[in-house]
Amino acid sequence: MLDMSLAAILGNLGLSILFGVVGILILAVGYLLFDKLIPLDFNKELEKNNSAVAIVIAGLLIGIAIIVSQVVAA
Protein backbone atom coordinates (compact mmCIF):
# COMPACT_ATOMS: atom_id res chain seq x y z
CA MET A 1 0.00 0.00 0.00
CA LEU A 2 1.33 3.40 -0.90
CA ASP A 3 1.76 5.84 1.93
CA MET A 4 1.92 9.25 0.22
CA SER A 5 1.56 12.31 2.35
CA LEU A 6 -0.50 15.29 1.32
CA ALA A 7 2.68 17.34 0.88
CA ALA A 8 4.09 14.81 -1.60
CA ILE A 9 0.85 14.74 -3.56
CA LEU A 10 0.66 18.54 -3.72
CA GLY A 11 4.34 18.71 -4.68
CA ASN A 12 3.81 16.28 -7.54
CA LEU A 13 0.70 18.19 -8.62
CA GLY A 14 2.68 21.44 -8.62
CA LEU A 15 5.45 19.88 -10.71
CA SER A 16 2.90 18.54 -13.19
CA ILE A 17 1.35 21.98 -13.58
CA LEU A 18 4.78 23.56 -13.94
CA PHE A 19 5.85 21.09 -16.64
CA GLY A 20 2.52 21.61 -18.42
CA VAL A 21 2.98 25.38 -18.49
CA VAL A 22 6.59 25.05 -19.65
CA GLY A 23 5.48 22.65 -22.38
CA ILE A 24 2.81 25.06 -23.61
CA LEU A 25 5.32 27.92 -23.64
CA ILE A 26 7.78 25.83 -25.65
CA LEU A 27 5.01 24.97 -28.13
CA ALA A 28 4.15 28.65 -28.51
CA VAL A 29 7.79 29.64 -29.01
CA GLY A 30 8.22 26.84 -31.55
CA TYR A 31 5.20 28.03 -33.51
CA LEU A 32 6.36 31.65 -33.44
CA LEU A 33 9.84 30.64 -34.59
CA PHE A 34 8.37 28.52 -37.40
CA ASP A 35 6.09 31.43 -38.36
CA LYS A 36 9.07 33.81 -38.59
CA LEU A 37 11.27 31.38 -40.57
CA ILE A 38 8.70 30.46 -43.23
CA PRO A 39 7.75 33.37 -45.55
CA LEU A 40 4.01 32.69 -45.47
CA ASP A 41 1.18 34.27 -43.50
CA PHE A 42 -0.22 31.22 -41.72
CA ASN A 43 -3.11 33.09 -40.12
CA LYS A 44 -4.29 34.41 -43.47
CA GLU A 45 -4.04 30.94 -45.02
CA LEU A 46 -5.98 29.41 -42.13
CA GLU A 47 -8.70 32.06 -42.53
CA LYS A 48 -8.99 30.92 -46.18
CA ASN A 49 -9.58 27.36 -44.88
CA ASN A 50 -6.31 26.07 -46.34
CA SER A 51 -6.29 22.56 -44.91
CA ALA A 52 -2.73 21.85 -46.11
CA VAL A 53 -1.37 24.65 -43.93
CA ALA A 54 -3.46 23.43 -41.00
CA ILE A 55 -1.99 19.93 -41.39
CA VAL A 56 1.56 21.31 -41.53
CA ILE A 57 1.01 23.37 -38.38
CA ALA A 58 -0.61 20.42 -36.61
CA GLY A 59 2.36 18.23 -37.53
CA LEU A 60 4.77 20.86 -36.25
CA LEU A 61 2.96 21.16 -32.92
CA ILE A 62 2.69 17.39 -32.50
CA GLY A 63 6.40 17.01 -33.25
CA ILE A 64 7.36 19.65 -30.70
CA ALA A 65 4.97 18.10 -28.16
CA ILE A 66 6.57 14.67 -28.58
CA ILE A 67 10.04 16.13 -28.04
CA VAL A 68 8.94 18.13 -24.98
CA SER A 69 7.19 15.09 -23.47
CA GLN A 70 10.35 13.02 -23.82
CA VAL A 71 12.44 15.74 -22.21
CA VAL A 72 10.01 16.06 -19.31
CA ALA A 73 9.85 12.28 -18.85
CA ALA A 74 13.64 11.99 -18.61
PyMOL commands that set and color helices and strands:
alter all, ss='L'
color gray80, all
select helices_A, chain A and resi 6-37+42-47+51-73
alter helices_A, ss='H'
color red, helices_A
deselect
rebuild
show_as cartoon
